[in-house]
């Protein structure tokens, strides 16, 4: 079915062939120093270089608002370094996402004529590529936040640049307060001043300026490439619309130009990629004169090497299609992109402070995000953006995205602030979270044993250890409890597997083979032990990629889990935790999961649905669970609640009701639990680990 996209408007989108914030330049050979110099001088931001340097010198804090493609992410750190404003100390540049931190760092290192990790380096979770020579350090906002735990004055830095400030992650919002306080304290103590630069393409300038003591704002226009925008007329599901539009572009626009498609998450991207690859084979047989079409997924849980594949130049007579989540909205530039297809949707986490349950919802993006996506089509040349939603849908969008700190759990940030000796109720937030969200975070930390009292919060011994683990507090609690249950080895694996995206590949064309392959790993007690089985088998293979292909598993996600597990293991050694294994008995591991996920319990109802005990919400077990379609256990423990038209419990394990009182006697809904195990309970734990196959 052909999509109808009447021309709706023409946008001037920022671009510039000179700003490629990625690790692989578009040149077939590395550019010479002369080409790099010309490249930098051609950027719009280079023309106001002196003005930027002078403004930063005169002021403690500066806001730089600049169109996408002006060169701010790559050039401003170099301007300040080359002018000597940092006075020999490092310049920190934060990015909300790890892929942006890495790709921008690699590009700047190339422009500085050095190898990555020398003058220019980066630091992201579980990876630090810096040295004693590093002067320009790119990092995720979470990494700088953790550095502040050991050095609240940030004495290693004289300049901190907070890039893509409009994204407003929780870590970014907390960082605003931390760097502002560090700046004030250093001024009071007559220490070297800390310069702060806030950079964005779209943000509420007045709000930020007021927060940072009426600091000055510099406005810079980017280099404009024309981006034509087409809006949809037909009301078709966005995935179908995206696929149709991809092939429409490929068949009608045979000249060069790659395609960037925005989708909502890994599972959607992987399933869409399979459909496109299948259709490409059919198309190639019918139209041999068309260029090849190669698909690259791109989402946060991919390994860094896999993410970088999307930046490689397309081979001759080949067009790239990149299927990405909103990680591709800002900071990174993928060479060759001329066409953007925007589905108008994204996955957002929402938190209910009353129940303490996180939900994952697919919802509309904001207008600001929509314009960011348009900008991806006009970075290097004139482009086209196809919106799979109508003009009316666009007009109904919120102007800006709601900051994470106003819609997500702040328990992790509250824990980190307490590690700094800061009560979040007194912290200087840009936008203060609702009081009930703060109280909910404190109550959660109290229930996890991180603090003794929500009224006068101070970290306990276990709370201080939890703060040293780069995990959500509930997962940190599970890891720290594992030694008591004799299952630290198993818990580290399970938590590492939960830290990434789904490892199971979906392939509707080979459904029977897929189910047979996956069933080898299934544990009768549920998904957590199934994940453990998959990982344990994966680690025994000499050719893991081939094994993953044969078993319909995503090797890049398993590789990511292996890396996370190694880092967590190192931290556990540092904390002096006793390593132990429960062998083939899954009960200790599932009981240990209860220590952190005790709010995530659901009881079977007469209509075969489940009622979550903390918020009394009717749900179903997600179809991807090994427990789906089986005799339903009376009580289950779930990792997250997903809302996609209806409520689903995802990553589920069966539990015995008496375990709840045994493991978490302070649980506030014990009175709702009947030890009969719920209606029609049939336990998978009868006779120990009978019937549970561990590989």
C-alpha positions in Angstrom: 0.0 0.0 0.0 1.4 3.4 -1.0 1.6 6.0 1.7 0.2 9.4 1.0 2.4 12.3 2.1 1.3 15.6 0.8 3.9 18.3 1.1 3.1 20.0 4.4 5.9 22.5 4.9 9.6 23.2 4.2 11.9 23.5 7.2 15.3 25.0 7.4 17.2 22.4 9.3 20.6 22.9 10.6 23.4 21.0 9.0 27.0 21.2 7.9 29.1 18.6 6.4 31.9 19.7 8.7 30.3 18.5 11.9 30.3 14.7 12.0 30.1 13.7 15.6 31.0 10.1 15.1 33.9 7.8 15.0 34.0 7.2 11.3 34.5 10.2 8.9 32.8 10.2 5.5 36.2 10.4 3.8 37.4 7.1 2.4 40.9 7.9 3.7 41.6 9.8 6.9 41.5 13.5 6.2 44.7 15.5 6.3 45.4 18.2 8.9 44.6 20.8 6.3 41.2 19.3 5.4 40.4 19.1 9.1 41.3 22.7 9.6 39.1 23.8 6.6 36.4 21.5 7.9 36.4 23.3 11.3 36.6 26.8 9.9 33.6 26.1 7.7 31.3 25.5 10.6 28.9 28.3 11.6 30.1 28.2 15.2 33.7 29.0 14.1 32.7 32.4 13.0 31.7 33.4 16.6 34.6 31.6 18.2 36.1 34.8 19.8 32.7 35.9 21.1 32.2 32.5 22.8 35.6 32.5 24.4 35.2 36.1 25.6 31.8 35.5 27.1 33.0 32.4 29.0 36.0 34.3 30.3 33.7 37.1 31.7 31.0 34.9 33.2 30.8 32.0 35.6 28.0 30.4 33.6 27.0 30.7 30.0 24.1 29.3 28.0 24.7 28.5 24.4 21.6 27.9 22.3 22.5 26.8 18.8 20.8 25.1 15.9 21.5 21.4 15.2 24.6 21.2 13.0 26.3 24.4 14.1 29.3 22.5 15.5 28.8 23.2 19.2 29.3 19.7 20.5 32.6 19.2 18.7 34.0 22.7 18.6 33.2 24.5 21.9 35.4 22.1 24.0 38.3 22.7 21.5 37.8 26.5 21.5 38.1 26.5 25.3 41.1 24.1 25.4 43.0 26.0 22.7 42.4 29.3 24.5 43.7 28.0 27.7 40.6 28.7 29.8 40.9 25.3 31.5 44.3 26.3 32.9 45.8 22.8 32.6 42.8 21.0 34.1 40.4 18.8 32.3 37.3 20.1 30.5 34.3 17.8 31.2 31.6 17.5 28.5 28.5 15.5 29.4 26.1 13.8 27.1 22.9 12.1 28.1 23.7 9.0 26.1 26.8 6.8 25.9 26.9 6.5 22.1 27.0 10.3 21.8 29.8 10.6 24.3 31.9 8.0 22.5 31.3 9.2 18.9 31.8 12.9 19.7 35.0 12.1 21.6 36.4 10.1 18.7 35.6 12.9 16.2 37.3 15.5 18.4 40.3 13.3 18.9 40.7 13.1 15.2 40.4 16.9 14.8 43.0 17.3 17.5 45.3 14.9 15.7 45.6 12.5 18.6 44.5 9.0 19.4 41.4 8.5 21.5 42.4 8.3 25.2 45.3 10.8 24.9 44.4 14.5 24.8 40.8 13.6 24.2 39.1 10.7 26.0 35.8 9.5 27.2 34.2 7.8 30.2 31.0 5.9 30.1 29.5 3.2 32.4 31.9 0.2 32.6 34.4 1.9 30.2 37.1 4.6 30.8 39.3 5.6 27.9 41.4 8.4 29.4 44.9 8.9 30.5 47.0 11.4 32.5 47.3 13.4 29.3 43.6 13.8 28.8 42.4 17.5 28.7 39.1 17.1 27.0 36.9 14.4 28.6 33.5 13.4 27.2 31.3 11.4 29.5 27.7 10.5 30.3 26.0 12.7 32.9 25.8 9.7 35.1 29.6 9.3 35.2 30.2 12.9 36.3 27.5 12.4 38.9 29.4 9.4 40.3 32.7 11.3 40.2 31.1 14.0 42.4 30.4 11.4 45.1 34.2 11.4 45.8 34.9 15.0 44.9 31.9 17.3 45.4 34.0 20.4 44.3 34.9 18.7 41.0 38.5 19.8 41.5 39.8 17.9 38.5 37.9 20.3 36.2 37.9 24.0 35.6 35.3 23.8 32.9 32.1 21.7 32.8 30.0 21.7 29.6 26.5 20.2 30.0 25.5 19.4 26.4 22.0 18.5 25.1 20.6 20.0 28.3 17.1 19.9 26.9 16.9 16.1 27.2 16.5 16.5 31.0 17.4 13.0 32.2 17.4 12.6 36.0 21.2 12.5 36.1 21.3 15.8 34.1 18.9 17.5 36.4 20.8 16.4 39.4 24.0 17.5 37.8 22.7 21.0 37.3 22.4 21.3 41.1 25.7 19.7 41.8 27.8 21.8 39.5 26.0 24.9 40.6 26.8 24.2 44.2 30.4 23.3 43.4 30.8 26.6 41.6 29.4 28.5 44.5 31.5 26.7 47.1 34.7 27.2 45.1 34.0 30.9 44.8 33.3 31.1 48.6 36.6 29.3 49.4 38.5 31.4 46.9 39.5 28.4 44.9 39.9 28.3 41.1 36.6 29.3 39.5 34.5 26.6 37.8 33.1 27.6 34.5 29.8 26.1 33.5 28.5 26.1 29.9 24.9 24.8 29.2 24.4 23.8 25.5 21.3 22.8 23.6 19.4 23.2 20.4 16.0 23.5 22.0 15.2 24.4 25.6 13.4 26.9 27.8 16.2 29.5 27.9 14.5 31.8 30.5 14.0 28.9 32.9 17.6 27.8 32.7 19.0 31.4 32.9 16.9 32.2 36.0 18.2 29.0 37.7 21.8 29.9 37.0 21.5 33.4 38.5 20.4 35.2 35.3 23.5 34.1 33.3 23.9 35.4 29.8 22.7 33.4 26.7 24.4 33.2 23.3 22.2 32.5 20.3 23.8 31.0 17.2 22.1 30.1 13.9 23.3 26.9 12.3 24.0 26.3 8.7 20.7 25.7 7.0 20.0 22.9 4.6 16.5 22.7 3.3 14.5 19.8 4.8 11.1 19.1 3.2 8.5 17.7 5.6 5.7 15.4 4.5 2.8 14.5 6.8 0.7 11.4 6.6 -2.9 11.4 5.5 -3.8 7.8 6.0 -4.3 6.4 9.5 -2.0 3.3 9.3 -0.1 1.7 12.1 3.3 3.4 12.3 5.4 0.3 11.8 3.6 -0.6 8.6 3.8 3.0 7.5 7.6 3.1 8.2 8.2 -0.1 6.2 6.1 1.1 3.3 7.8 4.4 3.2 11.3 2.9 3.2 10.6 0.9 0.1 8.8 3.9 -1.5 11.9 6.0 -1.0 14.2 3.2 -2.3 12.2 2.6 -5.4 11.6 6.2 -6.3 14.8 8.0 -5.0 17.5 5.9 -6.7 20.2 8.6 -6.1 22.5 8.5 -3.0 21.0 9.0 0.4 20.6 6.8 3.4 17.5 6.4 5.6 17.1 6.9 9.3 13.9 5.5 10.8 12.8 6.3 14.4 11.1 3.4 16.2 10.3 2.8 19.9 12.5 0.0 21.2 14.7 -3.1 20.6 12.0 -5.7 20.0 10.2 -3.5 17.5 13.4 -2.6 15.8 14.6 -6.2 15.5 11.3 -7.5 14.2 11.0 -4.7 11.7 14.6 -5.4 10.6 13.7 -9.0 9.8 10.7 -8.0 7.8 12.7 -5.5 5.8 15.5 -8.0 5.1 13.0 -10.5 3.9 11.3 -8.0 1.6 14.7 -6.8 0.3 15.4 -10.4 -1.0 12.1 -10.5 -2.8 12.7 -7.0 -4.2 16.2 -7.8 -5.5 14.8 -10.8 -7.4 12.2 -8.6 -9.1 14.2 -5.4 -9.6 17.9 -6.2 -10.1 18.8 -2.6 -11.1 18.1 -1.2 -7.6 20.9 -0.6 -5.2 21.4 -3.0 -2.3 19.5 -2.1 0.9 21.3 -2.9 4.2 19.6 -2.6 7.6 21.4 -1.5 10.8 19.6 -1.6 14.2 20.6 1.1 16.7 19.5 1.1 20.4 21.0 1.7 23.8 21.4 -1.9 24.9 23.6 -2.8 21.9 27.3 -3.3 22.4 29.3 -0.2 21.5 31.0 -2.0 18.5 27.5 -2.9 17.2 26.3 0.6 17.6 29.3 1.9 15.6 28.4 -0.3 12.6 25.7 2.2 11.7 28.4 4.9 11.2 30.4 3.0 8.6 30.1 4.4 5.1 27.8 2.3 2.9 29.6 0.2 0.3 29.2 1.2 -3.4 25.8 0.8 -4.8 24.3 0.3 -1.3 21.8 2.2 0.7 21.8 2.1 4.5 18.6 1.9 6.6 19.2 2.7 10.2 16.4 1.7 12.6 17.0 3.7 15.8 15.3 4.6 19.0 15.5 8.2 20.2 19.2 7.8 21.0 19.7 9.1 17.4 17.8 12.3 18.0 20.7 14.5 19.3 24.5 15.0 19.2 25.4 12.1 16.8 25.5 12.5 13.1 25.4 9.4 10.9 27.1 10.1 7.6 25.0 9.9 4.5 21.5 10.4 6.1 19.2 12.2 3.6 15.8 10.8 4.6 14.3 10.6 8.0 11.1 8.6 8.8 9.6 9.7 12.1 7.0 7.4 13.7 6.1 10.1 16.3 6.4 7.6 19.2 8.9 6.6 21.8 9.1 4.5 24.9 9.0 6.4 28.2 9.1 5.2 31.8 6.5 6.4 34.2 6.5 5.9 38.0 3.6 5.7 40.4 4.9 7.0 43.7 1.9 5.6 45.6 2.6 2.0 44.5 6.3 2.2 43.7 5.9 0.5 40.4 7.6 1.5 37.1 5.7 1.2 33.9 7.0 1.3 30.4 4.7 3.0 27.9 4.8 3.8 24.2 3.5 7.4 23.9 3.7 10.4 21.6 6.9 12.4 21.6 7.0 16.2 22.0 7.1 18.8 19.3 10.7 19.6 20.4 11.7 16.0 19.8 9.9 15.9 16.4 11.9 18.9 15.3 15.1 17.3 16.6 14.3 14.3 14.4 13.7 16.5 11.4 17.2 18.0 11.9 18.8 14.5 11.4 17.8 14.8 7.7 19.6 18.1 7.1 23.0 17.7 8.7 25.1 17.2 5.6 22.8 18.2 2.7 19.2 19.0 1.8 16.9 16.2 3.0 13.4 15.0 3.5 11.5 14.0 6.7 8.4 11.8 6.4 6.2 11.9 9.4 3.9 8.8 9.7 1.4 10.9 11.6 -0.9 13.8 10.6 -0.5 17.5 11.0 -3.3 17.4 13.6 -1.4 14.8 15.6 1.7 17.0 15.5 -0.3 20.1 16.7 -1.7 18.0 19.6 1.8 17.1 20.9 3.2 18.8 24.0 5.7 21.6 23.2 8.5 19.9 25.3 9.1 16.6 26.8 8.3 16.2 30.5 11.6 16.0 32.4 12.4 12.5 33.7 12.7 13.8 37.3 9.0 14.6 37.2 7.8 11.2 35.8 10.3 8.6 37.0 11.4 7.1 40.3 14.1 9.2 41.9 15.2 6.6 44.4 18.6 6.1 42.7 19.3 9.8 42.6 18.2 10.2 46.2 20.6 7.4 47.2 23.5 9.1 45.4 22.7 12.5 46.9 22.6 11.0 50.4 26.1 9.5 49.6 27.1 13.2 49.1 25.5 14.1 52.4 22.6 15.9 50.7 19.0 15.5 51.6 17.0 15.6 48.3 14.2 17.6 50.1 16.7 20.5 50.4 18.5 20.1 47.1 18.4 22.9 44.6 16.6 21.2 41.7 15.9 23.0 38.4 12.4 21.5 38.7 11.7 20.1 42.1 10.0 16.6 42.0 6.6 16.3 43.7 6.7 15.8 47.4 5.0 12.4 47.2 7.7 11.3 44.7 10.5 12.3 47.2 8.7 10.6 50.1 8.2 7.5 48.0 11.9 7.4 47.2 12.9 7.7 50.8 10.4 5.0 51.8 11.8 2.7 49.1 15.3 3.3 50.4 14.1 2.6 54.0 12.4 -0.7 52.9 15.6 -1.7 51.2 17.7 -1.0 54.4 19.6 1.8 52.8 18.4 4.3 55.4 17.0 3.9 58.9 14.4 6.6 58.8 12.7 8.7 56.1 12.4 11.7 58.5 16.1 12.1 59.1 17.7 10.1 56.3 21.3 8.9 56.7 22.9 6.0 54.9 23.4 2.8 56.7 26.4 0.5 56.0 24.5 -1.3 53.3 23.2 2.0 51.9 26.8 3.2 51.4 27.6 -0.1 49.6 24.5 0.3 47.5 25.6 3.7 46.4 28.9 2.3 45.0 27.0 -0.1 42.7 26.0 1.6 39.3 22.5 0.0 39.6 19.0 0.9 40.6 18.8 0.6 44.4 16.5 -2.5 44.2 19.0 -4.3 42.1 21.9 -3.1 44.3 20.1 -4.6 47.3 19.6 -7.9 45.5 23.4 -8.1 44.7 24.4 -7.2 48.2 21.9 -9.8 49.6 23.1 -12.6 47.4 26.0 -13.8 49.7 23.5 -14.4 52.4 21.5 -16.7 50.1 24.6 -18.4 48.8 24.0 -17.4 45.1 26.1 -14.3 44.2 27.4 -15.9 41.0 23.9 -16.5 39.8 22.6 -13.1 40.9 25.4 -11.3 39.1 24.4 -13.1 35.9 20.7 -12.4 36.3 21.2 -8.7 37.1 23.6 -8.3 34.2 21.0 -9.9 31.9 18.3 -7.6 33.2 20.5 -4.5 32.7 20.2 -4.8 28.9 17.5 -5.6 26.4 15.9 -8.8 25.4 18.3 -11.6 24.3 15.7 -13.6 22.5 15.3 -13.1 18.8 11.8 -13.0 17.3 11.4 -14.6 13.8 7.8 -15.2 12.7 9.0 -17.0 9.5 10.8 -19.7 11.5 8.5 -19.8 14.4 8.6 -23.6 15.1 12.4 -23.7 14.9 12.6 -20.7 17.2 10.3 -22.1 19.8 12.2 -25.4 19.8 15.5 -23.7 20.2 14.4 -21.4 23.0 12.6 -24.2 24.9 16.0 -25.8 25.6 16.6 -23.0 28.1 13.2 -22.8 29.7 13.1 -23.2 33.5 9.7 -24.2 34.9 10.0 -21.6 37.6 10.2 -18.7 35.2 12.1 -16.2 33.2 14.9 -15.2 35.6 16.4 -18.7 35.8 15.8 -19.0 32.0 18.0 -16.0 31.5 20.6 -17.6 33.8 20.5 -20.8 31.7 21.0 -18.9 28.4 24.0 -17.0 29.7 25.6 -20.1 31.3 25.4 -22.0 28.0 26.6 -18.9 26.0 29.8 -18.7 28.1 30.7 -22.3 27.3 30.8 -21.7 23.5 34.0 -21.4 21.4 32.0 -19.8 18.6 29.3 -17.8 20.4 28.1 -15.9 17.3 27.3 -19.1 15.4 25.7 -20.6 18.5 23.5 -17.5 19.0 22.5 -17.6 15.3 21.5 -21.3 15.5 19.5 -20.7 18.7 17.8 -17.4 17.7 19.6 -15.3 20.3 21.0 -11.8 20.1 24.7 -12.2 20.5 25.3 -8.4 21.0 23.0 -8.3 24.0 24.6 -11.4 25.5 28.0 -9.8 25.0 26.8 -6.6 26.7 25.6 -8.7 29.6 28.9 -10.4 29.9 30.7 -7.1 30.0 28.3 -5.7 32.7 28.7 -8.9 34.8 32.5 -8.6 34.7 32.3 -5.0 36.0 29.8 -5.8 38.7 32.0 -8.8 39.8 35.0 -6.4 40.1 33.0 -4.0 42.3 31.8 -6.9 44.5 35.4 -8.0 45.0 36.2 -4.4 46.0 33.3 -4.5 48.5 34.5 -7.7 50.0 31.4 -9.8 49.1 31.7 -13.5 49.5 31.3 -15.3 46.2 29.1 -18.4 46.2 26.9 -20.5 44.0 23.6 -22.3 44.6 24.3 -24.8 41.8 21.2 -26.4 40.3 18.9 -25.2 43.0 17.0 -22.1 41.8 15.2 -21.4 45.0 18.0 -19.3 46.7 18.3 -17.1 43.6 14.6 -16.5 43.3 14.3 -15.8 47.0 17.2 -13.3 46.7 15.3 -11.5 44.0 12.5 -10.9 46.5 14.8 -8.7 48.6 14.7 -6.0 46.0 11.6 -6.7 44.0 9.2 -7.2 46.9 6.8 -4.6 45.6 6.6 -6.5 42.3 4.3 -9.4 43.4 1.1 -10.4 41.7 -1.6 -12.9 42.7 -3.6 -15.2 40.3 -7.4 -14.3 40.0 -10.4 -16.4 39.1 -10.4 -15.0 35.5 -6.7 -16.1 35.1 -5.5 -12.6 35.2 -3.1 -11.4 37.9 -3.6 -8.6 40.5 -0.5 -6.7 41.5 -0.5 -6.6 45.3 1.1 -3.2 45.7 -1.3 -1.2 43.5 -4.2 -3.7 42.8 -3.8 -3.5 39.1 -5.1 -6.3 36.9 -2.5 -7.6 34.5 -1.5 -10.6 32.4 1.8 -12.4 32.0 3.6 -11.1 28.9 3.4 -13.5 26.0 7.2 -13.7 25.8 7.4 -15.3 29.3 8.1 -19.0 29.7 5.1 -19.0 32.1 2.7 -17.8 29.4 0.3 -20.5 28.3 1.2 -22.8 31.2 -0.7 -23.8 34.3 -0.6 -20.5 36.1 1.1 -20.3 39.4 -0.7 -18.6 42.4 1.9 -16.0 43.0 4.6 -14.5 40.7 7.4 -12.0 41.0 7.8 -9.7 38.0 10.6 -7.3 36.9 8.5 -4.6 35.2 5.0 -3.7 34.2 4.6 -2.9 30.5 1.6 -0.9 29.2 0.9 -1.5 25.5 -2.9 -1.4 25.2 -3.1 -3.6 28.3 -1.0 -4.3 31.3 1.6 -7.0 31.1 4.0 -8.5 33.7 7.4 -9.0 32.0 10.2 -11.2 33.1 8.3 -13.3 35.6 9.2 -16.0 38.1 6.9 -18.2 40.3 7.2 -17.7 44.0 5.8 -19.5 47.1 3.7 -17.1 49.3 5.5 -18.1 52.5 8.8 -16.9 51.0 7.5 -13.3 51.2 7.1 -13.3 54.9 10.4 -15.2 55.3 12.5 -12.9 53.1 10.8 -9.5 53.6 8.8 -9.7 56.9 8.4 -5.9 56.8 6.4 -6.2 53.5 3.3 -4.0 53.9 0.8 -6.2 52.1 1.5 -9.6 53.8 -2.1 -9.6 55.1 -3.3 -9.9 51.5 -1.4 -13.1 50.9 -2.9 -16.5 51.5 -0.3 -19.3 52.0 -2.4 -21.6 49.8 -0.6 -20.0 46.9 -3.6 -18.4 45.1 -6.3 -20.0 43.0 -5.2 -23.2 41.3 -1.6 -23.0 42.3 0.7 -25.7 41.0 4.3 -25.1 42.2 7.3 -25.7 40.0 9.4 -26.0 43.1 7.9 -29.3 44.4 10.7 -31.6 45.4 13.4 -28.9 45.3 14.6 -28.3 41.8 12.6 -31.1 40.2 11.8 -30.5 36.6 14.1 -27.5 36.3 16.8 -27.9 33.8 19.9 -25.8 34.4 22.4 -25.8 31.6 
